[in-house]
Amino acid sequence: MNGYPGIPFKPGLAMYDVNKSVVEAGHPHVLICVSPIQARRMEVNRISKEKEEEEEEEPVKVLSEARHLEAIKAPNTAAHSWRLKERMKTVSVALVLCLNIPVDPPDIVKTQPCARLEAWIEEVKKLCMSLRRNAKEERVLFHYNGHGVPKPTTNGEIWVFNKSYTQYIPLSIYELQTWMGAPSIYVYDCSNAAVIIHLFEQFAEQHEEEWRKGNNGGSGTGAGSTPPSFKQCIQLGACEAKEILPMNPDLPADVFSACLTTPICMAVRWHLLHNKGKLLQGVNLDDADKIPGQLSDRRTLLGELNWIFTAITDTIAWNTLPRDLFQKLFRQDLLVASLFRNFLLAQRIMRSYDCTPVSSPKLPPTHQHPMWVAWDLALELCLDQMPMVLSTEDPYSHVHSPFFEEQLTAFQVWLDLGHECRESPEQLPIVLQLHKIVEESFLGNDSQVPKPKSSSRGTSLVVLLSQVHRPRALELLGSFLALGPWAVNLVLSVGIFPYVLRLLQSTARELRPLLVFLWAKILAVDPGRGGY
């Protein structure tokens, strides 16, 4: 073989291409032909050699997830924001109803028909000062129900009756502050309520100024005296300035108070009013007060609704409020936490009647939060069973809600797909509610834990609390803590530490590996918790 014209043939220096008869060689003017079998062998050897070189150049990737690549920093020795600075307890409550039933206030023209369902009240004499004296340094609640008297004045006065209910007597907020002292909570269920809240802050500054003048002398501030702290008082109002309370005859006369004191019944009543014709037959407004069970018994329909309501309102607050404010309002005082959960419901209900509830400290609007859709669904499932439950004598005959298992699944999806954004998962407070159940069931305090029922269909709360699903919440929590210190701080901020601490007392062998892992993660971020 002599090659192509003008190009010399030199065997052994070039490679045969299986798709062509000849290929270029290392020498630009030399071509060679070899057999197809030899060419294939040479090609296989070349590819194998290239793969070996690539494997030598690229190291094996291990521990290469996002949490493994972040910079290693020294532990933060600053005080952890999730720790409560102080605990507070509300020990006394005053519900003041200013109402002369046959006489309407002169500045309100009521519709006909109008709301007539009133709150029940026990007469209390010398109320404010006796409450403060008994409460000492703890918190006192003053609940003013003033829809039977004129609106508050622009001078900071609310109205009460004389002993014979023949005259309206103005009561200055300034004097009320003096009697109630601090710390205190004030609830104003009356028209024009925001005026009181704004003037309350002005009067608080006036008290502080008078204290400074009275205690500042030639030698400075008087010893043993502390300034008044009225600015730290908590206030809730039914509506903004120049707004009037609703008079819908299908609602209680004191809608705001009903939201704060009986939230489940009020939520059911409002849901029925706004979904007429969309529900099954056989459910009416009268059934709003007939939901069977007890609020404290999660095995009953009413108790389960209350449990779901607590989880949803906690979740809304967690995802809406700054962390410090969430800690103060939802983790410091049990009664304050309950009030503000119910206040979130009041925001939703009152706005549908052209009233905007107000508060101090101020909360952002929450009436359109997506979690309310989950609450509406829970109510739908409850009302769907109401005719059947009311017709039976068994208080535990209902089908339990799948709400918590669905939220656990959503949390698991977030762990699989959304954890790299390092934002707080929406379901974190709901995981806390589940850990309360795990703690109760494993430590023997299972009076609130639903027992399995053969009549349950579908996925239910009973299944969630079975032996299979009990560790699931702990496993998901462990997966979340493994994301890094930022995740541990979020878990501590939502308030899960006390439940993990109590779970350490459990003798269940299947929990020990999970609990050791959780405890180690907490101590790695906050070593001071080793001594509890």
N, C-alpha and C positions, 0 to 999 in steps of 0.2 A: 504494500500500500504506500503510495508516494505522496499522499496528501493532496490538498488543493493547489492549483497552479500558483506559483510564486510564494508559497508558504512551506517551509521545511517540515518534515514529519519526524518527531522524536518521541518514541514510546516511553510511557511511565511517568510523565510529568503533568498530565492533566486528568480531569475526572469526566467520566461519561455521564451525561444527563439522561435519565430514563425517558424523558419526553422529547429529547433531541438526539440527533446522531452525533453531534460534536459540541463541545463547550469551550469557552476560552480557558486557557491555562495561565499559569503564573507568568509565563513569557508571553508578551502581547502578540507575538508573531508565530507562536507555536501551537498547533492543534494536535490532538491525539485521539484515537479511538480505542476504547476498551470494550470488553464484553458487558452486556447488561447485568449479569449476575455480579460481576466484580463492582460495577458502579453502585448497585443497591447496597452491597456490603459496606462500601466506602461511605455512602450516604448515612447509613445507620450508625456507623462509628462516629461520624462527624456530629450527628444529632446527640448521641449519648455523651460525647465529650463536652458539648455546649451546655447540656443540662447539669453536668457535674460542676462546671465552672460557675453557673448561676447559683447552684445550691451553696457553693463555697463562699460566694460573694454576699448572699442574703442570709442574715442570721435568723434562727428560728424565733418566731414571735410568741412570747409568753408574757403574761401580766401586762398586756398592752391595752386594756380597756381605759376609758377616760379617767376613772378614779385612780388608776395606777400611774398616770402620767403627770398628775398635778404636782406642783412644787411641794417639797417637804418643809413645813414650817414648825417653829417652836410652839408648844402649847400656849394657848391664851390664858394668862393667869388672872385676867380681869374677872370681876364678879359676873356670874352668868345671869342674863336677863330673865331666864325662865323661872328663877327662884322667886317666890313670893317674899316681898319685903316684910309684910306683916299680914297676919290673918285677922279677920274681923267677923263679928257675929252680930246679926240683928236680933235683939232679944225682946223688943216690944213693938207692937203695931197699934196705931190709932186710926180707926176708920170713922171719919167725921162726916155725917150726912146732914146737910143743911136743907131741910125740906119741910114745907107746910103743905100737906097733900092736897087740900081743897083749894089752895091759893097759888096761882102762878106768879112768877116774878114779873115786875112791871116793865122790864126792858125786853121781854121776849114774848112774841105773839106765837103761840103754839098752833100747829096744824090740827085739824080735826078729820079723822082720828089721829092721835099721836101716841107715842110710846108711853106705857103705863107700868111696865114691869120694873119694880124698884128693888134695890139691894136691901138686905136685912141688917139691922144695926142694933147694938146694945148700948144703952146710955152709959156714958163714962163721964164722971165729974172730975174736975181739976186735972184734966187729962195730960196736958203737955208736960207740966212740971213734975208730976208724979212719975211719968214714964222716964224722964231724964234722970230723976233721982234713983230709980230702980235700975236703970241700965248702966249707970256709972260711966265707964269709958267706952262702952259698946254702942252699937248703932241703933237708932230708933227710926221707925217708919211712921210718917204722918200722911194719911190718905184723905184728901179733901174731896168730897163729892158735893159739888155746888150747883147742880143743875136746877135746884128749886129756889135759888136766890139770884139777885142781879149779877151781872158779869163783873169780874174784877175791875177796879178803877185804874186809871193811868197814874195814880199816886201810890200804887202798890198796896191796895187794900182788897181783901176778900170779905165776903159778907156771911154773917151768921145771924141766928135769931136770938131774941131775948127769951127769958124763961117761959113767958106766956105765948110765944110765937105770934106776937102782934106787931113787932117792929124788926126791921133789918138793922143789924149792928155791924159797922165796919170794923174789921180786924186788920191792923197793919202787919205786913210781912216782917217789918223791922222788929216788932214786939214778938212775933212768932219765933223769929230766930233766937231772940233772947231766952224765951221759955224752953225751946227745944234743945238748944245747945248744939254741940257737934261731937261726933259725926252723926248725921241724920240723912234720911231719905224723905223726899217730898213728892207726893203724887197729886196732881191737880186735874180732877175730872170736871171741867167746867168750860164754858165758852171763853174765848179770849185768853186762853191759858198761857200763851207765850209771853204776854205782858208781865205776868208774875215772875217768870223765870229770868227775864232780863233785869227787872227791878231788884230781884233777890241778889244778884251779883253786885249791884250798886250799893245795896244796904250792907252787904258783906264787907265791901271796901270802907264804908262808913264806920262799921264796928271796929275794924282794924285801926283806922285813923284815930278814933276815940280812945282805943287802948293805948296807942303810942303817946297820945297827949297826956293820958292819965298816969302813965308809967315812966315817962321821960322827965327827970328832974335834974337838979344840979349834979347829982352823983350818977346819973345814967338810969338805966332801966331797973325797975324794982326787982328784987330777988324773989325767986319762987313763983313768978307770974309768967304765964304762957299766953301768947296772943290767940285770939279766936281764929278758928280755921273754917269759917263758913263757906269759903270758896271751894273747899273739898267736898261739900255736901252734894248729894246726887238728887236730881230733879227730873220728873217725868210729867209732861203736859199733854192733854188730849188734843190740842189743836193750836194753830198759829194765831197771831193777833188778828182780830176782826173776823174770825171764823166762828160759826155757831155749830153746836153739837147736833148730830142727826136726830130726826124725830120719826123715823120710819116705824109704823105701828108693829111691824113684824120683828123688830129688834128690841132689846132691853133699852130702857130709858138711859142707862149709864153704859153705853157700848164700850167705852174705854176701860172702865172698871171691870166689866165682864171679860174683856180680853186679858186683863192682868190677873184676875182671880180664878176664872173658869175657862181657860183657853181652849180645851178640847170641845166642850159644849158650844162655845161661841164659834169655833172654826167649823163645826159641823153645821150649825144653823146658817152661817154665811154661805157655806158651800151649797146647801140646799136652795137658798134664795137665788144664787147665781147660776144654778144648773137645773132650773125647772124644765121638765120635759125631756131631760137627757138621762134620767136615772130610771131604774126599774120602778114599777108601780108598787104601792104599798109602803112607801117611805114619805113622811111629811115632816113639817117643822116640829111637831110635838115629839117626834122621836129623837130630836137632838139632845134631850135631857134623859133619855131612856137607855143609853148605851150601857149594857150590863158589865159588871165587874168593878174593880177598885183600881185607882190610879197606881197604887203601890204593888199590885199583883200583875206581873207581866204575862201570866197564863191567861188572863181574861182579855176580852176585846178592848175594854177601856184602858187597861194597863198597857197593852201592846201599842195602842195608838199614842199614849203618853210617852212611851219609850222611843217610838219613831219620831215624835214631835221634838223631843229633847235632842236626839241625834241630828235632826235636820236644822234646827235653829242654832245649835252649836256650830254646825258646819258653815252655815251662812255667816255667823259672826266671825269665825276663824278666817274665812276667806275674804272678809270685808274690812275688818277693823285692824288698826295697827296692833302689833304684838303686846305692847305695854298696856294698851287700853283693854284688849281682850283679857289679859291676866287680871286686871283690876275688876272688871265687871262680871266675868264669867268663871273665875277661879278663886277669888278671895273670900267671898261670902255666899253661902248657899242660897239665902233668900234673895240677895241682889241678883245672882245668876238666874234664878227662876223668874224674877221680875223682868229682866232684860230679854230673856227668851220670849216671854209673853209680849213684851213691848214690840218685838219684831213682827209678831202676828198682828198687833194693833196697827203698826205702820201699814200693813197690807190691807186690813179691813177698813180702817178709817179713811184711807185715801179713796176708796171706792165711793165714799159719801162726802167727798170734797172737804175733808179735814186732814190736816198734816200734823201728826203727833210730833212733839218736840222734846228734847232732852238736854240735860247738862250733866256730864259732857255730851257734846253733840255727836250723833251717829249719822253716817251716810245713809242715803235711801237704800232699802233692801227689799222693797215690795215687789220688784221684778227679778229677783234672783232666780236662776234656773232650778235651784233645789225645791222651790215651791211646787214645781210640776210633780216632783216625786211625792210631795205631801198630798197633793190632790189625788194622785193615783192611790195612795194608801187609804185615803178617805173613801174613794170609789169602791175599793175592795171591801172596806168595812160596811158601807151602806148596802152593798150588794147582798150581804149576809144578814142584815138586820132583821128582816121578816122571819127568817129561819131561826135565828138565835132567840128572838123574843118569844117565839112559839114553843120553845123548849125550856125545861127547867135546869138544864146543865149549863153552868156559866162558862165551861171550857169546850163547848161544842163547835166553835168556829174554826175555820181553816186559817192557820197562821200566815202572816204576810211573808213573802219572799224578799222583802226590802233589804235586809241586812246581807243576805247571801249575794244579791245582785250588786250591792255596793262593794263587797269583798272582791267579786269578779272584776269590777271596774278598777279597783285598786291594783289587782294583779295585772291587768292590761296596762295600767300606767307604769308599773315596774318593768314590764317587758318592752314598752315602746317610748315612754315619755320621760324617763328618769334623767336623761342627759341634759335636759333643759334646766335642771336644778331648781325648779319651782315647786312650791308645796303642793302635794296632791290633794285634791278637793276632799277625798274620803278619809283623811287622817283622823278627824274627830270621831267619825263613825267607827273606825278601828278601835278607838278608845272605849266606846260603848261596848264593843264586843269583848274587850279585855276585862271589863267589869263582870260580864257573864262568865268568862273563863275562870276568873278569880273566885267568884261565888261558887261555881260548880265544883271546882277542885278543892276548895277549902271547906266544903261541907255546908256553906250557907246557901243552900239551893232552894229555899222557899220561893224564890222568885223565878226559878228556872223552869220553863215549861217541860212537862213530862210527855213522852211519846204517846201518840194517839193513833189508833188504827183507822180513824175516820179521816185523817189528814190526807189531802191529795196534792200532787205536785211537789215542788220543792218548797219547804216550809222552814220556819224557825226551829222546829223540832229537829229537823235534819241537820241544820247548822250547828246545833248544840250536841250532836251525837259524838261518840268517841272518835269518829273519823274526822269530823270537822272542827273539833275543839282545838287541835294544834294548828289548824290552818291560819288562824289570825296571828298566832305567834310566829309561824314560819314566814308569813308575808311581812310582819314587822321586822324580823331578822334580816330579810332581804333588803328592806328599806334602810335599816341601820348600816348595812354593809356598803352603802353608797358613799359614806364618808362622814366626817364630823358635822357638816351642815345638816345632814339628815338626822343625826342624833340630837342636835339642838332643837330641831323642829319637833321631834317626838317629845322631848322634855317640855317644850313650850306648850304643847297641847294638853299636858297634864297626865302623862301616862306613868310617871315614875312611881306614885304610891301603889298602883296596881301591880307593877312588876315587882316591887318590894314585897308586897304581901304574897305574891305567887312563889317567892323564894321559900316560903314556909310549906309549900305543897310537897307531899310525899309521892306524887305520881312519877314513876320512873321515866315515862315517855316524855315528860316535860324537862327533865334535867339538862340534856344537851342544849336545848333551845334557851333555857333560862341562863345557863352559864354563858352562852354566847351574848345574850342581851345584856347581862350584867357587865361583862367584860367591855362591851362597846360603850356603855354608859360611863364606866370608870375611866376609860381611855380619854374621854372628852372632859369629864368632870371628876378628877380623882378625889375631891373632897367628899363625894357621896359614898365613899367606902365606909364611913362611919355613920351612914344614914343621915 
